Amino acid sequence: MFLSTLHDTNAFSFGAGGNLTARCAAIEEELHYLPNFSGTNIVVTVEGGCVVLSGTVETRQDLYRAINVASDIAGAGNVIFRVQHEPVLVS
């Protein structure tokens, strides 16, 4: 991961509750640097002590990539995922 230094370690920890604003910024940056990521309108916010992702992606792969990034940075129990998979139809 591009921002792998933001993970909790023995040397540094966000602590209970942590700085969710920093985690939101880290998630946004990480998603921005994913190669060929279709979720250009993903919004990351804080809501009730959780990180909330909303928006759309074009592929299921990108849906899972966004889930993994958010879970790795904020912790799986701290993420509300409202991203929709909306494939582009080619005629």
Biopython code that builds the backbone (N, CA, C, O; Angstrom):
import numpy as np
from Bio.PDB.StructureBuilder import StructureBuilder

atoms = [
    (1, "MET", "N", (0.820, -1.179, 0.000)),
    (1, "MET", "CA", (0.000, 0.000, 0.000)),
    (1, "MET", "C", (0.867, 1.246, 0.000)),
    (1, "MET", "O", (1.936, 1.278, 0.609)),
    (2, "PHE", "N", (0.404, 2.236, -0.669)),
    (2, "PHE", "CA", (1.127, 3.498, -0.765)),
    (2, "PHE", "C", (1.332, 4.125, 0.614)),
    (2, "PHE", "O", (2.423, 4.608, 0.916)),
    (3, "LEU", "N", (0.311, 4.120, 1.437)),
    (3, "LEU", "CA", (0.388, 4.768, 2.745)),
    (3, "LEU", "C", (0.500, 3.745, 3.872)),
    (3, "LEU", "O", (-0.116, 3.919, 4.923)),
    (4, "SER", "N", (1.272, 2.689, 3.669)),
    (4, "SER", "CA", (1.341, 1.608, 4.641)),
    (4, "SER", "C", (1.876, 2.057, 5.991)),
    (4, "SER", "O", (1.681, 1.354, 6.982)),
    (5, "THR", "N", (2.538, 3.193, 6.064)),
    (5, "THR", "CA", (3.057, 3.667, 7.343)),
    (5, "THR", "C", (1.955, 4.178, 8.255)),
    (5, "THR", "O", (2.221, 4.483, 9.417)),
    (6, "LEU", "N", (0.720, 4.281, 7.762)),
    (6, "LEU", "CA", (-0.374, 4.752, 8.612)),
    (6, "LEU", "C", (-1.034, 3.622, 9.398)),
    (6, "LEU", "O", (-1.950, 3.867, 10.183)),
    (7, "HIS", "N", (-0.577, 2.393, 9.192)),
    (7, "HIS", "CA", (-1.143, 1.276, 9.943)),
    (7, "HIS", "C", (-0.678, 1.333, 11.390)),
    (7, "HIS", "O", (0.420, 1.810, 11.675)),
    (8, "ASP", "N", (-1.516, 0.845, 12.306)),
    (8, "ASP", "CA", (-1.145, 0.782, 13.709)),
    (8, "ASP", "C", (0.038, -0.162, 13.879)),
    (8, "ASP", "O", (0.052, -1.252, 13.306)),
    (9, "THR", "N", (1.026, 0.249, 14.661)),
    (9, "THR", "CA", (2.184, -0.584, 14.956)),
    (9, "THR", "C", (2.518, -0.412, 16.419)),
    (9, "THR", "O", (1.876, 0.370, 17.121)),
    (10, "ASN", "N", (3.526, -1.143, 16.887)),
    (10, "ASN", "CA", (3.968, -0.977, 18.268)),
    (10, "ASN", "C", (4.575, 0.398, 18.489)),
    (10, "ASN", "O", (4.498, 0.940, 19.592)),
    (11, "ALA", "N", (5.185, 0.973, 17.441)),
    (11, "ALA", "CA", (5.841, 2.263, 17.582)),
    (11, "ALA", "C", (4.852, 3.426, 17.578)),
    (11, "ALA", "O", (5.108, 4.469, 18.180)),
    (12, "PHE", "N", (3.740, 3.244, 16.909)),
    (12, "PHE", "CA", (2.768, 4.326, 16.813)),
    (12, "PHE", "C", (1.382, 3.719, 16.704)),
    (12, "PHE", "O", (1.181, 2.730, 15.999)),
    (13, "SER", "N", (0.433, 4.313, 17.400)),
    (13, "SER", "CA", (-0.932, 3.818, 17.331)),
    (13, "SER", "C", (-1.887, 4.995, 17.339)),
    (13, "SER", "O", (-1.653, 5.994, 18.020)),
    (14, "PHE", "N", (-2.965, 4.871, 16.577)),
    (14, "PHE", "CA", (-3.979, 5.912, 16.580)),
    (14, "PHE", "C", (-4.726, 5.924, 17.907)),
    (14, "PHE", "O", (-5.332, 6.936, 18.259)),
    (15, "GLY", "N", (-4.696, 4.832, 18.643)),
    (15, "GLY", "CA", (-5.388, 4.742, 19.914)),
    (15, "GLY", "C", (-6.867, 4.500, 19.722)),
    (15, "GLY", "O", (-7.372, 4.514, 18.600)),
    (16, "ALA", "N", (-7.555, 4.277, 20.824)),
    (16, "ALA", "CA", (-8.988, 4.025, 20.767)),
    (16, "ALA", "C", (-9.694, 5.242, 20.194)),
    (16, "ALA", "O", (-9.517, 6.355, 20.689)),
    (17, "GLY", "N", (-10.478, 5.041, 19.176)),
    (17, "GLY", "CA", (-11.175, 6.147, 18.544)),
    (17, "GLY", "C", (-10.338, 6.798, 17.466)),
    (17, "GLY", "O", (-10.850, 7.158, 16.406)),
    (18, "GLY", "N", (-9.062, 6.949, 17.732)),
    (18, "GLY", "CA", (-8.124, 7.466, 16.752)),
    (18, "GLY", "C", (-8.582, 8.742, 16.069)),
    (18, "GLY", "O", (-9.658, 9.267, 16.356)),
    (19, "ASN", "N", (-7.774, 9.218, 15.188)),
    (19, "ASN", "CA", (-8.117, 10.394, 14.418)),
    (19, "ASN", "C", (-8.768, 9.940, 13.117)),
    (19, "ASN", "O", (-8.080, 9.651, 12.137)),
    (20, "LEU", "N", (-10.078, 9.881, 13.114)),
    (20, "LEU", "CA", (-10.803, 9.389, 11.943)),
    (20, "LEU", "C", (-10.641, 10.298, 10.734)),
    (20, "LEU", "O", (-10.703, 9.834, 9.596)),
    (21, "THR", "N", (-10.436, 11.578, 10.970)),
    (21, "THR", "CA", (-10.213, 12.492, 9.853)),
    (21, "THR", "C", (-8.932, 12.120, 9.116)),
    (21, "THR", "O", (-8.890, 12.151, 7.886)),
    (22, "ALA", "N", (-7.892, 11.769, 9.861)),
    (22, "ALA", "CA", (-6.633, 11.347, 9.242)),
    (22, "ALA", "C", (-6.822, 10.044, 8.489)),
    (22, "ALA", "O", (-6.259, 9.863, 7.410)),
    (23, "ARG", "N", (-7.603, 9.141, 9.042)),
    (23, "ARG", "CA", (-7.857, 7.872, 8.361)),
    (23, "ARG", "C", (-8.646, 8.092, 7.072)),
    (23, "ARG", "O", (-8.389, 7.429, 6.066)),
    (24, "CYS", "N", (-9.602, 9.016, 7.097)),
    (24, "CYS", "CA", (-10.355, 9.350, 5.872)),
    (24, "CYS", "C", (-9.415, 9.867, 4.801)),
    (24, "CYS", "O", (-9.495, 9.454, 3.644)),
    (25, "ALA", "N", (-8.531, 10.763, 5.180)),
    (25, "ALA", "CA", (-7.572, 11.315, 4.224)),
    (25, "ALA", "C", (-6.667, 10.220, 3.678)),
    (25, "ALA", "O", (-6.357, 10.203, 2.487)),
    (26, "ALA", "N", (-6.242, 9.306, 4.544)),
    (26, "ALA", "CA", (-5.381, 8.207, 4.100)),
    (26, "ALA", "C", (-6.107, 7.302, 3.115)),
    (26, "ALA", "O", (-5.520, 6.864, 2.125)),
    (27, "ILE", "N", (-7.374, 7.019, 3.375)),
    (27, "ILE", "CA", (-8.170, 6.182, 2.463)),
    (27, "ILE", "C", (-8.341, 6.877, 1.119)),
    (27, "ILE", "O", (-8.173, 6.252, 0.071)),
    (28, "GLU", "N", (-8.669, 8.152, 1.142)),
    (28, "GLU", "CA", (-8.824, 8.908, -0.110)),
    (28, "GLU", "C", (-7.539, 8.891, -0.930)),
    (28, "GLU", "O", (-7.580, 8.681, -2.143)),
    (29, "GLU", "N", (-6.406, 9.109, -0.283)),
    (29, "GLU", "CA", (-5.122, 9.111, -0.984)),
    (29, "GLU", "C", (-4.804, 7.732, -1.550)),
    (29, "GLU", "O", (-4.355, 7.605, -2.689)),
    (30, "GLU", "N", (-5.037, 6.717, -0.755)),
    (30, "GLU", "CA", (-4.754, 5.355, -1.212)),
    (30, "GLU", "C", (-5.607, 5.002, -2.432)),
    (30, "GLU", "O", (-5.101, 4.421, -3.392)),
    (31, "LEU", "N", (-6.883, 5.344, -2.400)),
    (31, "LEU", "CA", (-7.756, 5.076, -3.546)),
    (31, "LEU", "C", (-7.310, 5.862, -4.772)),
    (31, "LEU", "O", (-7.395, 5.372, -5.898)),
    (32, "HIS", "N", (-6.839, 7.073, -4.549)),
    (32, "HIS", "CA", (-6.364, 7.919, -5.650)),
    (32, "HIS", "C", (-5.172, 7.285, -6.374)),
    (32, "HIS", "O", (-5.024, 7.434, -7.587)),
    (33, "TYR", "N", (-4.322, 6.575, -5.619)),
    (33, "TYR", "CA", (-3.115, 6.003, -6.204)),
    (33, "TYR", "C", (-3.281, 4.572, -6.709)),
    (33, "TYR", "O", (-2.326, 3.986, -7.218)),
    (34, "LEU", "N", (-4.479, 4.001, -6.576)),
    (34, "LEU", "CA", (-4.690, 2.661, -7.122)),
    (34, "LEU", "C", (-4.661, 2.726, -8.649)),
    (34, "LEU", "O", (-5.354, 3.551, -9.244)),
    (35, "PRO", "N", (-3.872, 1.872, -9.284)),
    (35, "PRO", "CA", (-3.839, 1.900, -10.752)),
    (35, "PRO", "C", (-5.165, 1.447, -11.353)),
    (35, "PRO", "O", (-5.751, 0.458, -10.913)),
    (36, "ASN", "N", (-5.629, 2.177, -12.358)),
    (36, "ASN", "CA", (-6.850, 1.832, -13.104)),
    (36, "ASN", "C", (-8.087, 1.709, -12.219)),
    (36, "ASN", "O", (-8.950, 0.871, -12.483)),
    (37, "PHE", "N", (-8.184, 2.520, -11.185)),
    (37, "PHE", "CA", (-9.340, 2.479, -10.282)),
    (37, "PHE", "C", (-10.478, 3.299, -10.877)),
    (37, "PHE", "O", (-10.291, 4.464, -11.225)),
    (38, "SER", "N", (-11.664, 2.689, -10.995)),
    (38, "SER", "CA", (-12.798, 3.343, -11.659)),
    (38, "SER", "C", (-13.635, 4.225, -10.729)),
    (38, "SER", "O", (-14.549, 4.907, -11.193)),
    (39, "GLY", "N", (-13.348, 4.224, -9.455)),
    (39, "GLY", "CA", (-14.147, 4.996, -8.507)),
    (39, "GLY", "C", (-13.682, 6.422, -8.379)),
    (39, "GLY", "O", (-13.082, 6.794, -7.371)),
    (40, "THR", "N", (-13.949, 7.221, -9.382)),
    (40, "THR", "CA", (-13.482, 8.605, -9.368)),
    (40, "THR", "C", (-14.345, 9.527, -8.513)),
    (40, "THR", "O", (-13.941, 10.653, -8.224)),
    (41, "ASN", "N", (-15.529, 9.065, -8.104)),
    (41, "ASN", "CA", (-16.418, 9.919, -7.301)),
    (41, "ASN", "C", (-16.619, 9.376, -5.889)),
    (41, "ASN", "O", (-17.659, 9.625, -5.279)),
    (42, "ILE", "N", (-15.659, 8.652, -5.369)),
    (42, "ILE", "CA", (-15.756, 8.106, -4.016)),
    (42, "ILE", "C", (-15.552, 9.233, -3.005)),
    (42, "ILE", "O", (-14.591, 9.997, -3.096)),
    (43, "VAL", "N", (-16.466, 9.327, -2.044)),
    (43, "VAL", "CA", (-16.384, 10.316, -0.975)),
    (43, "VAL", "C", (-16.191, 9.567, 0.333)),
    (43, "VAL", "O", (-16.903, 8.603, 0.616)),
    (44, "VAL", "N", (-15.221, 10.016, 1.137)),
    (44, "VAL", "CA", (-14.927, 9.388, 2.422)),
    (44, "VAL", "C", (-15.227, 10.409, 3.515)),
    (44, "VAL", "O", (-14.662, 11.502, 3.522)),
    (45, "THR", "N", (-16.122, 10.047, 4.444)),
    (45, "THR", "CA", (-16.522, 10.952, 5.522)),
    (45, "THR", "C", (-16.510, 10.206, 6.852)),
    (45, "THR", "O", (-16.319, 8.990, 6.894)),
    (46, "VAL", "N", (-16.715, 10.945, 7.929)),
    (46, "VAL", "CA", (-16.854, 10.365, 9.268)),
    (46, "VAL", "C", (-18.297, 10.503, 9.691)),
    (46, "VAL", "O", (-18.898, 11.569, 9.551)),
    (47, "GLU", "N", (-18.854, 9.418, 10.211)),
    (47, "GLU", "CA", (-20.248, 9.434, 10.659)),
    (47, "GLU", "C", (-20.370, 8.551, 11.896)),
    (47, "GLU", "O", (-20.198, 7.335, 11.816)),
    (48, "GLY", "N", (-20.665, 9.156, 13.027)),
    (48, "GLY", "CA", (-20.876, 8.390, 14.253)),
    (48, "GLY", "C", (-19.709, 7.511, 14.666)),
    (48, "GLY", "O", (-19.921, 6.394, 15.139)),
    (49, "GLY", "N", (-18.504, 7.980, 14.501)),
    (49, "GLY", "CA", (-17.342, 7.199, 14.904)),
    (49, "GLY", "C", (-16.890, 6.167, 13.883)),
    (49, "GLY", "O", (-16.015, 5.351, 14.172)),
    (50, "CYS", "N", (-17.471, 6.194, 12.705)),
    (50, "CYS", "CA", (-17.093, 5.264, 11.629)),
    (50, "CYS", "C", (-16.673, 6.042, 10.391)),
    (50, "CYS", "O", (-17.053, 7.197, 10.196)),
    (51, "VAL", "N", (-15.887, 5.385, 9.570)),
    (51, "VAL", "CA", (-15.512, 5.926, 8.271)),
    (51, "VAL", "C", (-16.556, 5.449, 7.269)),
    (51, "VAL", "O", (-16.854, 4.257, 7.203)),
    (52, "VAL", "N", (-17.110, 6.371, 6.490)),
    (52, "VAL", "CA", (-18.159, 6.042, 5.525)),
    (52, "VAL", "C", (-17.639, 6.315, 4.116)),
    (52, "VAL", "O", (-17.180, 7.416, 3.815)),
    (53, "LEU", "N", (-17.717, 5.293, 3.254)),
    (53, "LEU", "CA", (-17.375, 5.455, 1.841)),
    (53, "LEU", "C", (-18.660, 5.424, 1.049)),
    (53, "LEU", "O", (-19.497, 4.545, 1.253)),
    (54, "SER", "N", (-18.828, 6.381, 0.141)),
    (54, "SER", "CA", (-20.001, 6.393, -0.734)),
    (54, "SER", "C", (-19.563, 6.804, -2.132)),
    (54, "SER", "O", (-18.532, 7.454, -2.309)),
    (55, "GLY", "N", (-20.355, 6.419, -3.112)),
    (55, "GLY", "CA", (-20.054, 6.718, -4.499)),
    (55, "GLY", "C", (-20.305, 5.504, -5.371)),
    (55, "GLY", "O", (-21.076, 4.619, -5.000)),
    (56, "THR", "N", (-19.663, 5.454, -6.526)),
    (56, "THR", "CA", (-19.848, 4.336, -7.453)),
    (56, "THR", "C", (-18.504, 3.893, -8.029)),
    (56, "THR", "O", (-17.549, 4.665, -8.109)),
    (57, "VAL", "N", (-18.469, 2.631, -8.422)),
    (57, "VAL", "CA", (-17.338, 2.073, -9.163)),
    (57, "VAL", "C", (-17.901, 1.304, -10.353)),
    (57, "VAL", "O", (-19.058, 0.884, -10.341)),
    (58, "GLU", "N", (-17.079, 1.126, -11.375)),
    (58, "GLU", "CA", (-17.531, 0.455, -12.586)),
    (58, "GLU", "C", (-17.317, -1.057, -12.566)),
    (58, "GLU", "O", (-18.000, -1.781, -13.292)),
    (59, "THR", "N", (-16.385, -1.546, -11.752)),
    (59, "THR", "CA", (-16.090, -2.975, -11.750)),
    (59, "THR", "C", (-16.200, -3.555, -10.345)),
    (59, "THR", "O", (-16.018, -2.857, -9.348)),
    (60, "ARG", "N", (-16.502, -4.841, -10.293)),
    (60, "ARG", "CA", (-16.540, -5.524, -8.988)),
    (60, "ARG", "C", (-15.160, -5.554, -8.359)),
    (60, "ARG", "O", (-15.025, -5.462, -7.139)),
    (61, "GLN", "N", (-14.139, -5.683, -9.187)),
    (61, "GLN", "CA", (-12.776, -5.676, -8.679)),
    (61, "GLN", "C", (-12.500, -4.378, -7.923)),
    (61, "GLN", "O", (-11.897, -4.406, -6.850)),
    (62, "ASP", "N", (-12.930, -3.253, -8.465)),
    (62, "ASP", "CA", (-12.727, -1.975, -7.791)),
    (62, "ASP", "C", (-13.564, -1.864, -6.519)),
    (62, "ASP", "O", (-13.152, -1.217, -5.557)),
    (63, "LEU", "N", (-14.721, -2.484, -6.514)),
    (63, "LEU", "CA", (-15.543, -2.524, -5.309)),
    (63, "LEU", "C", (-14.772, -3.212, -4.179)),
    (63, "LEU", "O", (-14.714, -2.705, -3.059)),
    (64, "TYR", "N", (-14.185, -4.362, -4.482)),
    (64, "TYR", "CA", (-13.424, -5.106, -3.478)),
    (64, "TYR", "C", (-12.118, -4.397, -3.120)),
    (64, "TYR", "O", (-11.674, -4.451, -1.973)),
    (65, "ARG", "N", (-11.515, -3.745, -4.085)),
    (65, "ARG", "CA", (-10.292, -2.993, -3.794)),
    (65, "ARG", "C", (-10.577, -1.862, -2.803)),
    (65, "ARG", "O", (-9.801, -1.641, -1.873)),
    (66, "ALA", "N", (-11.679, -1.153, -2.999)),
    (66, "ALA", "CA", (-12.049, -0.059, -2.088)),
    (66, "ALA", "C", (-12.358, -0.600, -0.691)),
    (66, "ALA", "O", (-11.963, 0.000, 0.309)),
    (67, "ILE", "N", (-13.058, -1.724, -0.622)),
    (67, "ILE", "CA", (-13.349, -2.346, 0.676)),
    (67, "ILE", "C", (-12.053, -2.693, 1.393)),
    (67, "ILE", "O", (-11.901, -2.411, 2.581)),
    (68, "ASN", "N", (-11.123, -3.304, 0.674)),
    (68, "ASN", "CA", (-9.857, -3.711, 1.286)),
    (68, "ASN", "C", (-9.040, -2.528, 1.781)),
    (68, "ASN", "O", (-8.482, -2.574, 2.877)),
    (69, "VAL", "N", (-8.966, -1.480, 0.989)),
    (69, "VAL", "CA", (-8.206, -0.290, 1.395)),
    (69, "VAL", "C", (-8.807, 0.310, 2.663)),
    (69, "VAL", "O", (-8.089, 0.583, 3.625)),
    (70, "ALA", "N", (-10.120, 0.514, 2.664)),
    (70, "ALA", "CA", (-10.778, 1.128, 3.829)),
    (70, "ALA", "C", (-10.631, 0.251, 5.068)),
    (70, "ALA", "O", (-10.368, 0.756, 6.159)),
    (71, "SER", "N", (-10.798, -1.046, 4.907)),
    (71, "SER", "CA", (-10.681, -1.964, 6.042)),
    (71, "SER", "C", (-9.257, -2.017, 6.584)),
    (71, "SER", "O", (-9.055, -2.069, 7.797)),
    (72, "ASP", "N", (-8.277, -2.004, 5.694)),
    (72, "ASP", "CA", (-6.883, -2.037, 6.130)),
    (72, "ASP", "C", (-6.501, -0.794, 6.910)),
    (72, "ASP", "O", (-5.736, -0.881, 7.871)),
    (73, "ILE", "N", (-7.014, 0.351, 6.520)),
    (73, "ILE", "CA", (-6.624, 1.608, 7.165)),
    (73, "ILE", "C", (-7.465, 1.903, 8.402)),
    (73, "ILE", "O", (-6.918, 2.292, 9.434)),
    (74, "ALA", "N", (-8.786, 1.726, 8.322)),
    (74, "ALA", "CA", (-9.662, 2.102, 9.436)),
    (74, "ALA", "C", (-10.077, 0.924, 10.300)),
    (74, "ALA", "O", (-10.590, 1.120, 11.402)),
    (75, "GLY", "N", (-9.866, -0.297, 9.821)),
    (75, "GLY", "CA", (-10.336, -1.484, 10.542)),
    (75, "GLY", "C", (-11.711, -1.865, 10.033)),
    (75, "GLY", "O", (-12.590, -1.017, 9.882)),
    (76, "ALA", "N", (-11.887, -3.152, 9.770)),
    (76, "ALA", "CA", (-13.125, -3.623, 9.147)),
    (76, "ALA", "C", (-14.370, -3.261, 9.948)),
    (76, "ALA", "O", (-15.421, -3.007, 9.359)),
    (77, "GLY", "N", (-14.280, -3.231, 11.257)),
    (77, "GLY", "CA", (-15.429, -2.905, 12.096)),
    (77, "GLY", "C", (-15.747, -1.425, 12.162)),
    (77, "GLY", "O", (-16.745, -1.028, 12.763)),
    (78, "ASN", "N", (-14.908, -0.610, 11.551)),
    (78, "ASN", "CA", (-15.079, 0.843, 11.605)),
    (78, "ASN", "C", (-15.470, 1.447, 10.268)),
    (78, "ASN", "O", (-15.404, 2.665, 10.101)),
    (79, "VAL", "N", (-15.880, 0.611, 9.300)),
    (79, "VAL", "CA", (-16.170, 1.095, 7.961)),
    (79, "VAL", "C", (-17.630, 0.826, 7.601)),
    (79, "VAL", "O", (-18.128, -0.288, 7.759)),
    (80, "ILE", "N", (-18.302, 1.864, 7.118)),
    (80, "ILE", "CA", (-19.639, 1.725, 6.530)),
    (80, "ILE", "C", (-19.442, 1.929, 5.036)),
    (80, "ILE", "O", (-18.940, 2.964, 4.598)),
    (81, "PHE", "N", (-19.843, 0.932, 4.263)),
    (81, "PHE", "CA", (-19.538, 0.934, 2.831)),
    (81, "PHE", "C", (-20.820, 1.135, 2.044)),
    (81, "PHE", "O", (-21.673, 0.249, 1.992)),
    (82, "ARG", "N", (-20.950, 2.301, 1.432)),
    (82, "ARG", "CA", (-22.141, 2.642, 0.641)),
    (82, "ARG", "C", (-21.800, 2.839, -0.834)),
    (82, "ARG", "O", (-22.486, 3.573, -1.546)),
    (83, "VAL", "N", (-20.758, 2.191, -1.275)),
    (83, "VAL", "CA", (-20.329, 2.303, -2.668)),
    (83, "VAL", "C", (-21.141, 1.325, -3.505)),
    (83, "VAL", "O", (-21.324, 0.167, -3.129)),
    (84, "GLN", "N", (-21.623, 1.806, -4.642)),
    (84, "GLN", "CA", (-22.441, 0.997, -5.553)),
    (84, "GLN", "C", (-21.621, 0.563, -6.758)),
    (84, "GLN", "O", (-20.759, 1.294, -7.244)),
    (85, "HIS", "N", (-21.908, -0.634, -7.223)),
    (85, "HIS", "CA", (-21.292, -1.141, -8.456)),
    (85, "HIS", "C", (-22.228, -0.812, -9.605)),
    (85, "HIS", "O", (-23.334, -1.346, -9.686)),
    (86, "GLU", "N", (-21.784, 0.069, -10.494)),
    (86, "GLU", "CA", (-22.580, 0.470, -11.656)),
    (86, "GLU", "C", (-21.732, 0.286, -12.906)),
    (86, "GLU", "O", (-21.020, 1.202, -13.316)),
    (87, "PRO", "N", (-21.807, -0.904, -13.517)),
    (87, "PRO", "CA", (-20.987, -1.152, -14.700)),
    (87, "PRO", "C", (-21.389, -0.257, -15.869)),
    (87, "PRO", "O", (-22.554, 0.110, -16.024)),
    (88, "VAL", "N", (-20.406, 0.079, -16.675)),
    (88, "VAL", "CA", (-20.648, 0.871, -17.874)),
    (88, "VAL", "C", (-21.097, -0.086, -18.968)),
    (88, "VAL", "O", (-20.418, -1.069, -19.265)),
    (89, "LEU", "N", (-22.245, 0.209, -19.564)),
    (89, "LEU", "CA", (-22.764, -0.628, -20.638)),
    (89, "LEU", "C", (-22.297, -0.081, -21.976)),
    (89, "LEU", "O", (-22.500, 1.091, -22.296)),
    (90, "VAL", "N", (-21.674, -0.946, -22.741)),
    (90, "VAL", "CA", (-21.176, -0.559, -24.058)),
    (90, "VAL", "C", (-22.135, -1.107, -25.098)),
    (90, "VAL", "O", (-22.429, -2.302, -25.106)),
    (91, "SER", "N", (-22.617, -0.252, -25.963)),
    (91, "SER", "CA", (-23.584, -0.717, -26.972)),
    (91, "SER", "C", (-22.923, -1.031, -28.286)),
    (91, "SER", "O", (-23.595, -1.432, -29.235)),
]
sb = StructureBuilder()
sb.init_structure("model")
sb.init_model(0)
sb.init_chain("A")
sb.init_seg("    ")
for serial, (resi, resn, name, xyz) in enumerate(atoms, 1):
    if name == "N":
        sb.init_residue(resn, " ", resi, " ")
    sb.init_atom(name, np.array(xyz, "f"), 0.0, 1.0, " ", f" {name:<3s}", serial, name[0])
structure = sb.get_structure()
